[in-house]
């Protein structure tokens, strides 16, 4: 059964007041921290470190075949045997190390000087893995108050999880989460309720009372819809939903992805229709074929480091960390802000993040100088 993209995109565009999404662009993509699957094992997760997955790159107005990056290549003074630009050519280390690189400044200055926009999807995978718990509980307590505060509740549950992540996921593993069995539901909700009650001392009283109110009758629930009848221990089976989002939001555009066999093989599971015609506005290609994909590798590498840095930084430390940036780091951060602001002005649809409230606040402060604390 084909999916009419207009049924998907219209309410989303209206809800988020997205602008210029019917314009024609050419999107190039690459990924950072692409672990493809996330599942629970006896030792924890199947991956050693759960950095943020970022699918991002550049967008150009109108349909184009590729970009010319000769000036960028020359300015970076890469060795003649370099056939394609990679993130490693800009620098190494974590985000703050990257901000201190001269070549990062060259790259960001070039981006800002060209008629190029950037786009990104950013995923905090641990946050994504636990928010279905809140949706399942609200599904059984459909009060408008909880719908209004659902983002705050999800962020608070995530904060509790992060306060003792090992214990929490050990508990989930014992029930093959997210596939809780009916005969184990009472045991699961009892342990979950005890965990929330015990750990909720780390959030302020007002928000704690909202969370505890929602979970007051947790032990009596006979169903948790979104975390039952799933697959044992599989938190993220694939990233397909995140690949197709921009395809239907920007349905009139061309989308060129870096080769990703795991996605290309299952893309047919999401056949799209634009009214009476088939929507096939994407292709996968080798990065050596398209310089736009190579530039997208640099964007994704930078943003992958940035959003992981935002996730891991304590909110209480953000003023100190930003205040200790040296001159080059400040200049590069401002160049990041400029290219993101330019792109956001062109279309808010270029950006999408799945992360907690604290991460949104840290991002607003660190990158955009907006303090909500």
Secondary structure, DSSP 8 states (H G I E B T S, - for coil): --EEHHHHHHHHHHHHT--STTS-EEEEEEEES----EEEETTEESSS----EEEEEEEEES--S----HHHHHHHT--TT--S--GGGT--SSHHHHHT-HHHHHHHHHHHHTT-EEEEEEE-HHHHHHHHHHHHHHHHS--HHHHHTHHHHHHHHHHHHHHTHHHHHHHHHTTTTT---GGGHHHHHHHHHHHHHHHGGGS-HHHHHHHHHHTTTGGG-S--GGGSSS-TTEEES-SHHHHHHHHHHTTTSEEEEE--HHHHTTGGGG-EEETTEE---EEEE-TTT-HHHHHHHHHHHHHHHHHHHHHHS-GGGHHHHHHT--HHHHHHHHHHHHHHHHHHHH-GGGEEEE--HHHHHHHHHHHH-----
